Every structure is written in C-alpha cells, then in structure tokens.
Amino acid sequence: MLTVWAAVLAQTQPAGEGAQSATVIDVGDTEHITYDDLRRYAARRIDLKALMASHEGWKAIAREYALTRVLMQEGQRLGVQRPPLKEEDAADPVFANDLYALKVYETLANDCRFETSEAALKRYYDTHPEAFQVPARVRLQRIMLPDQTAIGPLAAPTWLTLQARAVTEGQANFDKLIERAREHTPGVHQGDIGWHVVDDRIDLLAAAGQAEVGNLVGPVREGAYWVLLRVTDKRPPLVPAWEDIRHQAHTIATQHCKETEHQRVMRELFEKYRVRIDVEAIVRAATIKTGS
C-alpha cells in the first residue's frame, strides 16, 4: 500500500541559514519578495496574524500578498486612481496599498448580486450544484508530538516515521501508539479529533481525503509539532435537496459567486504577471524563524 507520509517528510526537512533572506515570491522579473518582506506584511495585518502560526497559514499569506502586488501593478496599468486617504492612513503604506488593491479588485471582479425570487435562485441551484454541495469529510485520529520530543533514543519525526511503517505493515497498532504518545505528552490531545472537511488547499486534509479508511497520513511538521493522522471514517460530498436548502439559497449563491470571482481574478493575474510562490522556501524560513 502506497502511503503519503514518506513524501511529505522529505519536503519538511529544515533548511540552512539564509533561508529568511531568500526570495520566496517572484512577480515576473520586476519584483522579488523575501520571507522577511512577507513576515513584515503579515505582522501589520490583524486579519493575517493568526495565520502565521501554521505552514498552511503561511501559504495563504503568500497568496494574499502576491495578489495585492499584482493588483497594484494592474491598477497602475489601467490608470486606476488611488482613493483619497486621511493623513494618518496615508502614512501607513501597508494600509494604503491594500486599500488601493481592493479598489482595483472591485474594478476587475464581476458583481455578485442575485435576484431574490425563488425561481431565480432555483435556476442557480440547478446550474451550479457545486455551490450548494456539502463537501466530503473525514474523521481522523491524531498523534501530535512537539518537535523536541524524544521517545527513547529517537526524535519525534523518526519515531513517527518508523511507527507509521510498522502500522501499515501490520506490525503495530495505532491505538497503542496513541496511548504511548499520551505518556510522553500529557498536555497534548491525542487520538480522535472528529470530522474535518476535505480541503484541497490544505495538504494534510487533501491527502486524508484521498486516503482510504485505515490509512495513515504523515508525519508532517505543523508549527511546533510533528503530526501523524489516521483516517477512521469518510463521508462523500453531497448536494442537499432544494427543499432543504432553499431558505439559505441567496446567501450560499452570493458567497459562492464571490469566492469564484476571487479565484478567477487571482488565477488570471498570477498568470499574466508570472507569479511564482516558493512554498517550500516559505515553510523552511518560517521553521527557522520560529524555531518550530
């Protein structure tokens, strides 16, 4: 049985010094953004600070920053005027640039307003079933060990890798490993972590969605921890019946439209301005910076 964990582990080894000053985002040949540029940007954005705690969060930060930069370039190309600012706001370049990028985005994105009649919303339901789909979900067990943890002579990632191999070969029991992990990390929740939506933007959840019941995913580094997951149950995606969703149809349709437009604008501008995001370099630099 092919497992995901070996490939994931190979991508998460720490890098040497200098990773923080290396370029992590290229916008064509005109702009080269380092991890420190990215970190300073995120630190100034209240809505992004929480994302700095995880590797998946850093990926989202990178996409947001790159989108801001290409929106600014596109706005300058189109001759979009900067909105007037109060003196205190104009002194903050992050706020001023974000506000300008938002103005440019609004000129590029299609309007997401829908008729409120049931007939119009039912037509949208019929033609866009993906908007109303309840996504696939997986139920997971988790073993999570702090990076500095050692079990016997083995460091956390080595121990988890060896145990993952033993479980897949039928030589170890995952529930017994959970008990052993609890002994070494009494303050960390081990075992069942409930149902999670399969999200292709998050590597661990995407891999879990592709795995079969009983398969393992990991170990992979997440912040200050190494994580190994086991899929214990799965539920496929489904589209609820119209009668079950009709009262929420306007809200769902509007949100779906906005998300679709955001992805379209990002995709088109990233291609136009040749945006390249080095996810592995960002993860390595974040690991070194936080010591996690």
Secondary structure as UniProt FT lines:
FT   HELIX           5..10
FT   TURN            11..12
FT   TURN            17..18
FT   HELIX           19..21
FT   STRAND          23..27
FT   TURN            28..30
FT   STRAND          31..34
FT   HELIX           35..44
FT   HELIX           46..49
FT   HELIX           50..53
FT   HELIX           55..78
FT   HELIX           87..90
FT   HELIX           93..108
FT   HELIX           118..127
FT   HELIX           129..132
FT   STRAND          137..146
FT   TURN            147..148
FT   STRAND          150..151
FT   TURN            152..153
FT   STRAND          154..155
FT   HELIX           156..168
FT   TURN            169..170
FT   HELIX           174..184
FT   TURN            186..187
FT   STRAND          191..197
FT   TURN            200..201
FT   HELIX           203..210
FT   TURN            213..214
FT   STRAND          216..222
FT   TURN            223..224
FT   STRAND          225..235
FT   HELIX           242..245
FT   HELIX           246..248
FT   HELIX           249..272
FT   TURN            273..274
FT   STRAND          275..277
FT   HELIX           279..290
//
